[in-house]
Amino acid sequence: MSPARRTSIIGTVALALVGLAPLSPATAAPGGDHPGKGRGKDKALDLTVLATTDVHGNVMDWDYFKNAPYAERSGESVGLARVATAIDQVRAAKGAESTIVVDNGDALQGTPMTYLYGSKDPVTRSGLTHPMAAAYNAIGYDAQVVGNHEFNYGLDLLRTYRSQLRFPLLGANVTDEQPGVLGLKPYTLVNRHVAGHKPVEVGILGLTTPGSAIWDKANVNGRLRFGDMVTAAKKYVPEMRRKGADVVVVLSHSGEGGTSSYGPELPPENVSDVIAREVPGIDVVVAGHSHRDVPQKRIVNEVTGREVLLTQPYRWAASVSQVDLRLVKERGRWAVASSAATSLRGKDFAPNPRVVKAVQPYHNATVAYVNQVVARSSQELSAVESRYKDTAIIDFIQQVQTDEVRRGLAGTPQAALPVLSIAAPFSRTAVFPQGDVTIRDIAGLYIYDNTLEAVQLSGAQVKAYLEHSAGYFAPVPAGGTFDPATMTGAGGTPDYNYDIVSGVSYDIDPSRPVGSRITGLRRTDGTPVADTDQFAVAVNNYRRSGGGNFPGISTAPVIYNQQKEIRQLLIDWAAAKGVIDPADFFVPSWRLTAGGVPLVP
């Protein structure tokens, strides 16, 4: 038997297992003529799937940190209000029964509005409908999968949000450790009946990256289990087919490439392409999580030889993916004959009045909240150079974290430990103006909803941690010139994975190999840090849980964890002081050098 013949038989068997008839070459060719052409209009049916992902609380086209309409150099706009208009127009053109709308997760975190109603004044306490539920319901979605950020505010908030949605919230690889913890459905079957055609059943499977078990360990440990996404797809795709799904769409809150930002203790983080390649019976994969803009990509399933369409809408509702499917009858059932995806950009559509009305009260309350003045700054403090130069605005974060951990350790066996603090330059545009500093100024500096923890590390572990962080810089020849534009973010490392440590002093020498770049590591009294020295190290929950895969931090003993939000600690510290003065906290302690010569003035 020839290899080609053997592959053909394997593919046919696999298709039969998931309830599909093998397609002819003409049928399988995306964008080509469908088999029903010329045999009557009732032989073909057009179906459109509209998808968003990683909306991150963006409904209005508004930058709460700048107190102005959102703007970026590319001209992109953001927010569900704009893409809602695109969705309405497609529905009007195609017909409601020919259109399905889905969201691929990460809705509940990302803007001051979602922080306000998720934590500061949570809907679990106020009884209000969550603004994101109000927006999605106003648009009329058919399904959504949980993203990793859905767990940031705890399971009570997530349960409340789910109860307010008018459509299913999915999570096939998220299972309860105990009955009734969350109880997410793995998939939903959506029936569409276009006039003049036999009804079509669309199976929508929801999968989410397993990293939540690390990143939100405090909220999910012992309560939820996050399984392998590929394994879950292999279980539920055939089940959906057996239950009558003519079309299968996978909502995969995961990027591509099989990579992970954490170690091997969990299944891989980014597997959307693996799902398309290894699991037979899938027609469309909606990817997400990585914030990439991938309107259309085709992946050949290695079991069946069929092409699977993968699409990833752009983050923050900057776009909605429009996936057009042509269905034809194969042995009495609908089957996908061709598929194509396009990207509808939010900037090309006006905000939808219905959605604006649904969230306007929340938006107004958020604007009022973030514009509250909490302190005055004695001078302008900018973060623009923070990724390559010691700056006062990062030391502001370090001081607040140090003070809180020192207070929290008082009276404990670790009270005498020197306290170090870890912070990263989350924003290149953050600035405290001279004069009034508002909540939005502080939120613009600390853009994530992290909580503060502290662990105990040895001197050797602190050095290893700094060596890992120093890989952020591209090599600089001794005597060479340092260019921040090209010599930061080496290997695609994001700014938020460049960690700065206060409480010690050190040099970073990018002219040396990665792993041996930290020189002159000293304590505040000027003595060299010994491998056996012990420190209390303030760190955010994301990093402490393993985010970024920094060495030693996720397995170190936790000596402080009072679930206090770092952003709120910053606000409270500034309000208590009344004045933000670098003289109270700025201690230059690190620099970039090459062969002992400073690279940055």
Backbone torsions as a table, in degrees:
resi	resn	phi	psi	omega
1	MET	NA	131.4	-179.6
2	SER	-71.5	153.4	177.5
3	PRO	-56.8	-38.7	-179.2
4	ALA	-64.3	-41.9	-179.8
5	ARG	-65.5	-40.5	-179.0
6	ARG	-64.0	-43.8	178.7
7	THR	-61.2	-39.5	179.6
8	SER	-62.3	-41.9	-179.8
9	ILE	-67.0	-42.9	178.8
10	ILE	-59.5	-44.7	-179.9
11	GLY	-62.8	-40.0	179.9
12	THR	-64.8	-40.6	177.9
13	VAL	-64.1	-43.0	-179.5
14	ALA	-62.7	-40.4	178.9
15	LEU	-64.4	-39.2	178.9
16	ALA	-64.6	-36.7	-179.5
17	LEU	-63.2	-33.2	179.9
18	VAL	-97.0	8.3	173.6
19	GLY	83.8	25.0	-180.0
20	LEU	-113.5	146.6	171.5
21	ALA	-86.2	143.3	176.7
22	PRO	-63.4	137.4	-179.8
23	LEU	-91.8	150.9	173.9
24	SER	-72.6	160.7	178.4
25	PRO	-53.5	-38.1	-179.6
26	ALA	-64.6	-38.6	-179.5
27	THR	-68.4	-39.6	-173.8
28	ALA	-74.6	-17.4	-176.8
29	ALA	-74.9	111.5	-179.3
30	PRO	-61.5	134.6	176.5
31	GLY	82.2	-6.0	-178.6
32	GLY	-85.8	-178.7	177.9
33	ASP	-64.4	139.9	178.6
34	HIS	-89.5	155.9	-175.4
35	PRO	-61.2	-23.6	-177.6
36	GLY	-81.1	-5.3	-176.0
37	LYS	-59.9	129.1	178.5
38	GLY	85.9	2.4	-177.8
39	ARG	-115.4	18.1	177.3
40	GLY	108.2	144.3	-176.1
41	LYS	-63.4	-27.0	-177.8
42	ASP	-71.6	-5.2	-179.2
43	LYS	-84.5	-13.2	-177.7
44	ALA	-131.6	149.5	179.8
45	LEU	-139.2	133.6	178.4
46	ASP	-101.2	131.6	-179.8
47	LEU	-129.9	139.5	-179.2
48	THR	-122.0	131.1	174.5
49	VAL	-110.2	127.2	177.5
50	LEU	-111.3	130.5	-172.4
51	ALA	-134.1	139.7	169.7
52	THR	-121.5	163.4	176.0
53	THR	-155.9	153.8	174.4
54	ASP	51.6	47.9	-179.6
55	VAL	-67.7	-33.3	173.8
56	HIS	50.6	48.3	172.8
57	GLY	76.8	4.9	-179.1
58	ASN	-87.5	105.0	175.3
59	VAL	-109.7	-58.0	175.9
60	MET	-79.9	151.4	177.0
61	ASP	-81.9	71.6	-169.7
62	TRP	-142.7	138.0	176.0
63	ASP	-100.5	101.8	-176.9
64	TYR	-67.6	-24.1	-180.0
65	PHE	-76.7	-28.8	178.3
66	LYS	-101.1	-7.9	-177.4
67	ASN	55.7	47.6	-176.0
68	ALA	-157.9	162.6	174.7
69	PRO	-54.5	144.4	-178.7
70	TYR	-64.5	140.3	178.4
71	ALA	-151.5	139.8	170.6
72	GLU	-141.5	160.3	-172.5
73	ARG	-58.1	-32.7	-179.1
74	SER	-68.9	-13.9	-177.4
75	GLY	88.2	0.6	-179.7
76	GLU	-65.8	145.4	168.8
77	SER	-109.3	167.5	-178.8
78	VAL	-133.5	167.2	171.0
79	GLY	110.4	142.2	178.9
80	LEU	-63.4	-27.1	-178.4
81	ALA	-59.8	-38.4	179.6
82	ARG	-76.0	-47.2	-177.8
83	VAL	-67.7	-22.1	175.9
84	ALA	-61.0	-36.4	177.8
85	THR	-66.0	-40.1	176.5
86	ALA	-62.3	-43.6	179.1
87	ILE	-61.9	-44.7	178.5
88	ASP	-59.2	-41.5	-178.4
89	GLN	-67.1	-39.4	178.1
90	VAL	-67.3	-41.8	177.5
91	ARG	-59.2	-43.1	-179.3
92	ALA	-64.8	-37.6	-177.2
93	ALA	-77.7	-39.0	-174.7
94	LYS	-93.4	-26.8	-174.2
95	GLY	101.1	138.7	-176.5
96	ALA	-60.2	-36.6	-178.4
97	GLU	-74.8	-10.2	178.6
98	SER	-102.4	6.8	-172.6
99	THR	-128.2	136.4	175.9
100	ILE	-127.7	136.8	-177.0
101	VAL	-121.8	128.6	-175.3
102	VAL	-135.0	157.1	176.1
103	ASP	-128.9	141.1	-170.0
104	ASN	-103.1	20.0	169.2
105	GLY	95.7	171.4	-171.2
106	ASP	64.7	64.9	180.0
107	ALA	-106.1	-29.1	-163.1
108	LEU	-93.4	3.3	-179.9
109	GLN	-141.6	144.6	172.4
110	GLY	143.2	-21.9	177.9
111	THR	-129.6	161.9	174.2
112	PRO	-56.5	-27.0	178.7
113	MET	-66.2	-44.2	179.9
114	THR	-72.6	-29.3	174.3
115	TYR	-66.7	-43.8	-177.2
116	LEU	-60.7	-45.3	-175.0
117	TYR	-94.6	-1.8	174.1
118	GLY	-102.5	-24.8	-173.8
119	SER	-136.5	-53.8	-174.8
120	LYS	-65.9	-47.5	176.8
121	ASP	-135.2	68.7	-168.3
122	PRO	-64.2	148.5	-179.9
123	VAL	-67.4	-18.4	175.5
124	THR	-65.5	-25.4	-179.4
125	ARG	-99.6	-37.4	-174.7
126	SER	-80.6	-24.8	-176.0
127	GLY	83.2	1.6	178.6
128	LEU	-75.0	158.3	169.2
129	THR	-73.7	136.0	178.4
130	HIS	-60.5	136.7	-177.5
131	PRO	-58.5	-31.6	179.0
132	MET	-72.3	-36.8	174.6
133	ALA	-63.6	-41.1	178.9
134	ALA	-60.5	-40.5	-178.9
135	ALA	-70.4	-48.3	-179.4
136	TYR	-63.4	-39.2	179.0
137	ASN	-65.9	-37.9	179.6
138	ALA	-64.3	-33.7	179.3
139	ILE	-76.7	-39.0	-179.9
140	GLY	93.3	62.6	177.6
141	TYR	-79.2	160.8	178.5
142	ASP	-105.9	-23.6	179.4
143	ALA	-168.5	157.4	176.6
144	GLN	-148.3	146.9	173.8
145	VAL	-106.4	151.2	175.2
146	VAL	-72.4	132.9	169.0
147	GLY	-93.7	172.4	-179.6
148	ASN	-63.3	-30.6	-179.1
149	HIS	-77.0	-7.8	175.2
150	GLU	-66.6	-18.0	-177.1
151	PHE	-95.3	-1.5	-173.2
152	ASN	-60.8	-35.6	-174.1
153	TYR	-101.0	13.1	176.4
154	GLY	94.5	164.6	-174.3
155	LEU	-76.2	-27.0	176.6
156	ASP	-62.1	-44.6	178.7
157	LEU	-64.2	-42.5	-178.8
158	LEU	-65.4	-40.8	177.6
159	ARG	-63.0	-41.3	178.7
160	THR	-62.9	-46.0	178.1
161	TYR	-58.2	-48.2	-179.4
162	ARG	-59.1	-39.9	-178.5
163	SER	-67.1	-21.3	-177.7
164	GLN	-91.0	-13.1	178.4
165	LEU	-75.8	146.6	176.9
166	ARG	-97.9	21.5	180.0
167	PHE	-151.6	164.2	-174.6
168	PRO	-72.5	142.5	170.5
169	LEU	-104.3	121.4	-167.8
170	LEU	-107.7	159.6	175.2
171	GLY	-176.0	81.7	-172.6
172	ALA	-68.3	-29.5	-178.8
173	ASN	-101.6	16.7	175.8
174	VAL	-112.7	112.5	-177.3
175	THR	-121.3	150.0	-179.3
176	ASP	-76.7	133.5	172.5
177	GLU	-71.4	-30.5	177.2
178	GLN	-131.4	149.2	-178.2
179	PRO	-58.7	136.3	172.8
180	GLY	83.1	7.9	-179.7
181	VAL	-66.7	-49.3	178.6
182	LEU	-142.2	-46.9	173.9
183	GLY	64.3	50.1	178.3
184	LEU	-72.3	142.6	173.8
185	LYS	-75.1	143.2	177.8
186	PRO	-74.3	-34.5	-176.6
187	TYR	-156.6	170.7	173.6
188	THR	-136.7	149.6	175.4
189	LEU	-108.8	120.3	-177.7
190	VAL	-107.6	122.5	-179.2
191	ASN	-96.2	130.3	175.5
192	ARG	-123.5	134.0	-178.8
193	HIS	-126.7	96.7	177.9
194	VAL	-84.1	132.6	-177.4
195	ALA	-52.6	132.5	178.4
196	GLY	86.6	1.7	-178.2
197	HIS	-130.2	154.5	171.0
198	LYS	-65.0	141.6	179.6
199	PRO	-57.1	150.4	177.1
200	VAL	-117.3	137.9	179.7
201	GLU	-106.8	124.2	-178.7
202	VAL	-111.6	118.3	176.7
203	GLY	-89.9	126.9	179.7
204	ILE	-118.4	114.8	-178.5
205	LEU	-103.2	135.5	179.7
206	GLY	-110.9	126.4	178.9
207	LEU	-132.2	143.7	-179.7
208	THR	-132.3	151.3	-178.0
209	THR	-60.2	138.1	-175.0
210	PRO	-72.7	-7.8	-174.7
211	GLY	-58.9	-17.6	178.3
212	SER	-58.2	-27.3	178.2
213	ALA	-62.9	-25.8	176.5
214	ILE	-94.0	-52.5	-170.2
215	TRP	-67.7	-31.4	178.5
216	ASP	-121.6	42.1	-176.8
217	LYS	-55.6	-39.7	-177.9
218	ALA	-62.7	-27.9	-178.0
219	ASN	-91.9	-24.5	-170.6
220	VAL	-119.7	-15.4	-174.7
221	ASN	-61.3	128.9	-178.7
222	GLY	78.0	-0.5	-177.8
223	ARG	-118.8	-38.5	179.9
224	LEU	-130.1	149.6	174.6
225	ARG	-117.8	135.2	-179.7
226	PHE	-111.6	111.5	-175.1
227	GLY	-93.8	178.4	179.5
228	ASP	-68.6	130.6	-176.0
229	MET	-68.3	-40.5	-178.5
230	VAL	-65.7	-42.2	178.9
231	THR	-61.4	-43.1	179.4
232	ALA	-64.2	-39.9	178.5
233	ALA	-63.4	-40.4	179.6
234	LYS	-65.1	-27.2	178.4
235	LYS	-78.9	-45.6	-167.9
236	TYR	-93.2	-23.7	178.0
237	VAL	-62.4	-49.0	176.7
238	PRO	-61.4	-36.1	179.6
239	GLU	-63.5	-42.4	177.6
240	MET	-63.2	-40.5	178.6
241	ARG	-62.9	-42.6	179.9
242	ARG	-63.9	-30.0	-179.6
243	LYS	-86.6	6.6	171.2
244	GLY	110.0	5.9	-180.0
245	ALA	-66.7	120.3	174.9
246	ASP	-82.9	-33.3	-179.1
247	VAL	-125.9	139.1	177.8
248	VAL	-121.6	122.4	176.3
249	VAL	-114.7	129.2	178.1
250	VAL	-107.3	120.5	171.6
251	LEU	-89.6	108.1	-173.5
252	SER	-115.9	98.9	177.5
253	HIS	-77.7	78.5	-172.6
254	SER	-166.5	147.4	176.1
255	GLY	-85.9	-155.0	-178.1
256	GLU	-117.5	164.0	168.9
257	GLY	104.1	-6.3	179.5
258	GLY	71.3	12.5	-176.3
259	THR	-88.9	166.6	176.7
260	SER	-142.4	149.0	173.8
261	SER	-91.6	2.7	178.4
262	TYR	-125.4	179.5	-177.9
263	GLY	-79.6	-166.5	-173.2
264	PRO	-81.8	6.5	-175.9
265	GLU	-72.5	-14.1	177.9
266	LEU	-126.9	160.8	172.5
267	PRO	-59.6	158.9	-175.1
268	PRO	-57.0	151.5	-174.8
269	GLU	-81.4	-40.6	-170.7
270	ASN	-118.8	96.9	-170.8
271	VAL	-133.4	19.7	-177.6
272	SER	-58.4	-40.5	179.4
273	ASP	-70.3	-32.9	178.4
274	VAL	-65.7	-41.5	177.7
275	ILE	-59.0	-46.8	-179.8
276	ALA	-63.0	-36.5	-175.0
277	ARG	-79.4	-34.2	-170.4
278	GLU	-103.9	-20.8	-174.2
279	VAL	-103.7	114.4	179.8
280	PRO	-74.3	154.2	174.1
281	GLY	96.4	5.7	-179.3
282	ILE	-100.2	137.2	177.1
283	ASP	-99.3	-41.0	-176.3
284	VAL	-138.2	136.8	170.6
285	VAL	-117.9	124.7	171.8
286	VAL	-97.7	115.0	-179.3
287	ALA	-94.4	168.4	180.0
288	GLY	-170.6	-156.3	173.3
289	HIS	75.9	-40.9	-174.8
290	SER	-88.6	-3.7	176.5
291	HIS	62.5	28.8	176.0
292	ARG	-90.0	161.7	179.5
293	ASP	-112.1	99.1	-175.7
294	VAL	-128.2	85.7	-177.3
295	PRO	-57.5	-40.4	-177.0
296	GLN	-155.9	134.9	175.1
297	LYS	-149.0	143.1	-179.4
298	ARG	-114.9	132.1	-178.8
299	ILE	-125.2	129.1	-179.6
300	VAL	-83.4	124.2	175.6
301	ASN	-71.5	123.0	-172.7
302	GLU	-76.4	-7.6	176.9
303	VAL	-88.9	-45.3	-173.6
304	THR	-103.5	-18.7	-174.9
305	GLY	80.9	-0.8	178.6
306	ARG	-79.1	152.5	173.7
307	GLU	-87.2	135.4	175.1
308	VAL	-109.9	131.8	178.8
309	LEU	-86.0	127.0	175.2
310	LEU	-113.5	133.5	176.7
311	THR	-136.5	142.0	175.1
312	GLN	-130.4	107.2	176.6
313	PRO	-64.0	159.1	-179.2
314	TYR	-77.7	148.7	-174.9
315	ARG	-62.5	159.3	174.7
316	TRP	65.2	24.4	-177.2
317	ALA	59.5	35.8	172.0
318	ALA	-72.8	-20.5	177.1
319	SER	-150.9	164.0	169.9
320	VAL	-127.5	132.8	177.6
321	SER	-82.0	130.8	174.3
322	GLN	-107.7	113.3	179.6
323	VAL	-107.1	114.5	-179.7
324	ASP	-100.5	121.5	-178.7
325	LEU	-114.0	133.9	170.3
326	ARG	-103.6	123.1	-178.6
327	LEU	-107.5	143.0	176.0
328	VAL	-132.1	161.7	178.4
329	LYS	-81.1	126.9	173.7
330	GLU	-127.5	107.7	-179.9
331	ARG	55.8	42.6	174.4
332	GLY	85.1	0.1	179.5
333	ARG	-124.8	152.0	176.1
334	TRP	-70.6	143.0	175.5
335	ALA	-142.7	150.1	-179.8
336	VAL	-77.4	120.4	178.3
337	ALA	-94.6	-35.2	178.9
338	SER	-154.1	158.3	-178.8
339	SER	-148.0	151.5	176.7
340	ALA	-156.2	145.2	-179.5
341	ALA	-125.9	143.1	174.9
342	THR	-132.4	161.3	-178.9
343	SER	-109.0	120.1	175.1
344	LEU	-96.1	119.3	-173.9
345	ARG	-89.5	133.2	-179.7
346	GLY	-57.7	-32.6	-177.5
347	LYS	-62.4	-19.3	-177.7
348	ASP	-89.1	2.9	-176.6
349	PHE	-132.0	143.7	178.0
350	ALA	-75.9	153.3	176.1
351	PRO	-58.1	140.8	-177.8
352	ASN	-81.4	119.6	-176.5
353	PRO	-57.8	-33.9	-178.7
354	ARG	-65.6	-42.0	-179.9
355	VAL	-73.9	-40.9	177.3
356	VAL	-57.7	-44.2	179.7
357	LYS	-62.7	-37.9	-177.2
358	ALA	-65.7	-31.1	-175.2
359	VAL	-113.0	-1.9	-175.8
360	GLN	-54.3	-45.2	179.5
361	PRO	-61.7	-38.9	177.8
362	TYR	-66.0	-42.7	179.7
363	HIS	-61.5	-46.6	-179.2
364	ASN	-61.8	-42.5	179.5
365	ALA	-64.8	-35.9	179.5
366	THR	-68.6	-43.1	178.1
367	VAL	-59.9	-43.5	178.8
368	ALA	-63.4	-41.1	-178.9
369	TYR	-63.3	-50.7	-173.5
370	VAL	-71.3	-18.0	-179.2
371	ASN	-93.4	8.3	173.5
372	GLN	-69.0	132.0	176.3
373	VAL	-80.4	129.7	-179.1
374	VAL	-113.2	-21.0	-178.6
375	ALA	-166.6	178.2	173.3
376	ARG	-119.4	142.6	176.9
377	SER	-101.1	134.4	-178.4
378	SER	-69.6	-19.9	178.0
379	GLN	-157.6	166.7	177.1
380	GLU	-71.1	132.2	177.3
381	LEU	-121.2	122.2	-175.4
382	SER	-118.2	149.7	177.7
383	ALA	-100.6	5.0	-170.6
384	VAL	-60.2	-31.5	-178.4
385	GLU	-102.8	6.2	-167.3
386	SER	-65.2	-22.9	-177.4
387	ARG	-78.6	-13.4	179.5
388	TYR	-134.4	6.9	-178.8
389	LYS	-150.3	139.6	177.5
390	ASP	-65.5	124.0	-177.2
391	THR	-128.4	154.1	-177.0
392	ALA	-65.6	-33.9	-174.0
393	ILE	-68.1	-31.9	174.4
394	ILE	-73.9	-37.1	177.0
395	ASP	-65.6	-23.8	172.1
396	PHE	-59.8	-46.9	176.7
397	ILE	-61.4	-46.2	-177.4
398	GLN	-60.3	-40.9	-178.3
399	GLN	-65.7	-43.1	-179.8
400	VAL	-63.0	-44.7	179.8
401	GLN	-65.1	-41.0	179.4
402	THR	-63.0	-46.4	-179.7
403	ASP	-60.4	-43.1	-177.1
404	GLU	-67.5	-43.0	179.8
405	VAL	-67.5	-41.2	177.9
406	ARG	-60.1	-42.3	177.3
407	ARG	-63.5	-44.2	-177.1
408	GLY	-67.0	-25.9	-178.6
409	LEU	-89.6	-7.7	-179.2
410	ALA	-56.7	131.1	179.0
411	GLY	83.1	2.1	178.4
412	THR	-104.1	167.1	178.2
413	PRO	-61.6	-19.4	-178.0
414	GLN	-95.4	6.6	-173.8
415	ALA	-59.6	-29.8	-176.3
416	ALA	-86.1	-5.6	-178.7
417	LEU	-68.4	139.1	170.8
418	PRO	-61.7	137.5	-177.5
419	VAL	-99.9	122.5	171.3
420	LEU	-103.1	161.6	179.2
421	SER	-136.8	144.1	179.7
422	ILE	-117.7	130.6	175.1
423	ALA	-145.9	156.6	179.7
424	ALA	-124.1	153.1	177.8
425	PRO	-80.0	84.8	-176.0
426	PHE	-65.3	-32.4	-174.0
427	SER	-130.3	135.2	175.1
428	ARG	-87.8	-9.9	-175.0
429	THR	-110.9	-3.8	-177.3
430	ALA	-62.7	142.4	178.7
431	VAL	-154.4	138.2	167.3
432	PHE	-98.5	116.3	179.5
433	PRO	-71.3	155.3	170.5
434	GLN	-66.2	127.4	-175.1
435	GLY	108.6	-139.8	-174.8
436	ASP	-64.8	132.4	174.6
437	VAL	-117.5	126.0	-176.7
438	THR	-102.7	171.4	174.8
439	ILE	-58.8	-38.2	-178.5
440	ARG	-67.7	-29.7	175.3
441	ASP	-64.5	-43.6	179.8
442	ILE	-70.8	-40.6	177.1
443	ALA	-64.5	-30.5	177.4
444	GLY	-70.3	-25.4	175.3
445	LEU	-80.3	-45.9	-178.4
446	TYR	-112.2	91.2	-166.8
447	ILE	-87.1	-6.3	-177.3
448	TYR	-107.2	153.5	-177.7
449	ASP	-90.6	51.7	-177.5
450	ASN	-81.6	154.9	171.1
451	THR	-108.0	161.1	-175.1
452	LEU	-94.4	135.5	172.6
453	GLU	-134.0	172.1	172.9
454	ALA	-144.8	143.7	178.6
455	VAL	-127.1	166.4	176.0
456	GLN	-103.3	124.1	179.8
457	LEU	-127.0	151.5	174.4
458	SER	-85.5	168.7	176.4
459	GLY	-60.4	-39.6	178.6
460	ALA	-63.6	-38.4	179.2
461	GLN	-69.9	-37.1	176.9
462	VAL	-62.0	-44.0	179.3
463	LYS	-64.2	-42.6	178.6
464	ALA	-62.2	-38.2	178.4
465	TYR	-62.4	-47.0	-180.0
466	LEU	-64.8	-36.1	177.6
467	GLU	-62.7	-41.0	177.2
468	HIS	-61.2	-46.0	-179.0
469	SER	-63.2	-36.1	-177.1
470	ALA	-66.8	-13.3	174.1
471	GLY	-66.4	-7.5	176.9
472	TYR	-64.1	-23.5	-175.6
473	PHE	-97.6	136.5	174.5
474	ALA	-72.2	156.7	-179.3
475	PRO	-59.5	139.9	176.4
476	VAL	-123.4	119.2	179.4
477	PRO	-62.7	144.1	175.2
478	ALA	-56.2	128.7	-176.7
479	GLY	83.4	-1.5	-179.4
480	GLY	-83.6	179.7	-178.9
481	THR	-104.5	138.0	179.0
482	PHE	-93.1	126.8	177.7
483	ASP	-115.9	108.1	-177.7
484	PRO	-57.8	-30.3	-176.3
485	ALA	-69.1	-32.8	-174.6
486	THR	-113.1	-13.0	-173.4
487	MET	-111.7	13.4	170.3
488	THR	-116.1	158.1	179.5
489	GLY	71.5	32.4	-177.7
490	ALA	-57.1	138.8	179.4
491	GLY	66.8	21.0	-179.8
492	GLY	79.2	13.9	179.6
493	THR	-66.2	122.8	179.6
494	PRO	-72.7	158.7	179.9
495	ASP	-57.0	-35.3	-176.7
496	TYR	-70.6	-8.0	173.7
497	ASN	-104.5	18.3	169.1
498	TYR	-106.8	106.6	-175.5
499	ASP	-98.2	136.5	177.2
500	ILE	-109.2	137.3	-178.9
501	VAL	-113.8	128.2	174.3
502	SER	-106.7	162.4	-177.3
503	GLY	97.4	-9.8	170.6
504	VAL	-136.2	165.5	173.8
505	SER	-118.3	150.1	-177.0
506	TYR	-167.1	160.2	172.2
507	ASP	-111.2	148.4	172.6
508	ILE	-114.2	121.7	-177.2
509	ASP	-113.0	94.3	-178.6
510	PRO	-70.6	-3.3	174.4
511	SER	-79.3	-11.3	178.6
512	ARG	-96.3	161.0	-179.5
513	PRO	-64.2	150.4	174.3
514	VAL	-58.4	132.2	-177.2
515	GLY	104.5	-12.0	178.4
516	SER	-141.0	39.1	-174.8
517	ARG	-98.6	-16.1	-176.6
518	ILE	-86.4	121.7	179.1
519	THR	-127.7	155.5	174.4
520	GLY	63.2	34.8	-179.0
521	LEU	-72.1	115.9	-174.0
522	ARG	-134.7	155.3	173.4
523	ARG	-78.6	172.6	-176.8
524	THR	-64.2	-22.9	178.5
525	ASP	-87.6	4.2	175.9
526	GLY	92.6	-6.3	179.8
527	THR	-81.2	143.5	178.8
528	PRO	-60.6	145.2	176.0
529	VAL	-74.2	122.9	177.7
530	ALA	-88.4	152.3	-179.7
531	ASP	-57.1	-31.8	-174.9
532	THR	-90.5	-4.7	177.5
533	ASP	-58.9	150.5	-179.8
534	GLN	-119.7	138.2	-177.3
535	PHE	-134.7	148.9	164.5
536	ALA	-92.0	128.6	-173.5
537	VAL	-121.8	115.4	177.3
538	ALA	-77.3	133.4	-174.7
539	VAL	-155.6	153.1	178.9
540	ASN	-79.7	160.4	-174.2
541	ASN	-63.4	-31.7	179.8
542	TYR	-63.6	-48.1	-178.8
543	ARG	-70.4	-42.3	-178.3
544	ARG	-62.5	-30.7	-179.3
545	SER	-80.1	-5.1	177.0
546	GLY	117.2	-5.0	178.9
547	GLY	-60.6	126.5	-177.0
548	GLY	93.1	-10.4	175.3
549	ASN	58.0	40.1	175.9
550	PHE	-74.1	143.8	-174.6
551	PRO	-72.2	142.2	169.6
552	GLY	81.7	-25.2	-167.7
553	ILE	-73.2	-38.7	-174.0
554	SER	-76.4	-18.4	-179.1
555	THR	-106.2	-1.1	-178.3
556	ALA	-73.7	152.1	177.4
557	PRO	-62.0	129.7	177.0
558	VAL	-84.8	124.5	-176.9
559	ILE	-115.3	-6.7	174.6
560	TYR	-149.9	130.3	174.3
561	ASN	-164.2	90.1	179.5
562	GLN	-106.5	14.4	174.5
563	GLN	58.1	37.4	177.7
564	LYS	-95.4	132.4	-177.9
565	GLU	-75.2	130.7	-175.8
566	ILE	-63.1	-41.5	180.0
567	ARG	-58.9	-42.7	-179.7
568	GLN	-69.2	-34.6	175.4
569	LEU	-61.6	-39.4	177.2
570	LEU	-63.1	-44.8	-179.9
571	ILE	-63.6	-45.3	-178.0
572	ASP	-64.8	-41.1	-179.9
573	TRP	-62.5	-46.2	-179.5
574	ALA	-63.9	-41.6	-179.7
575	ALA	-65.2	-38.9	-179.6
576	ALA	-67.8	-38.8	179.2
577	LYS	-74.4	-37.3	-176.8
578	GLY	82.7	-30.1	-179.9
579	VAL	-131.9	131.1	174.2
580	ILE	-97.2	105.4	-174.6
581	ASP	-124.0	118.9	-179.2
582	PRO	-55.4	-23.8	178.2
583	ALA	-61.3	-20.8	-178.6
584	ASP	-85.8	-13.3	-173.2
585	PHE	-149.3	-17.2	-172.6
586	PHE	-82.5	115.5	177.0
587	VAL	-129.5	97.9	178.9
588	PRO	-55.8	125.0	-171.7
589	SER	-138.8	-5.8	177.4
590	TRP	-145.1	156.6	179.7
591	ARG	-155.7	159.0	173.7
592	LEU	-92.5	131.9	179.1
593	THR	-136.4	163.4	171.1
594	ALA	-137.4	112.3	-176.1
595	GLY	61.3	31.9	178.9
596	GLY	87.1	-4.8	-179.0
597	VAL	-98.7	125.4	179.5
598	PRO	-58.3	138.1	-179.9
599	LEU	-93.6	-22.6	-176.2
600	VAL	-124.1	127.3	-179.7
601	PRO	-66.0	NA	NA
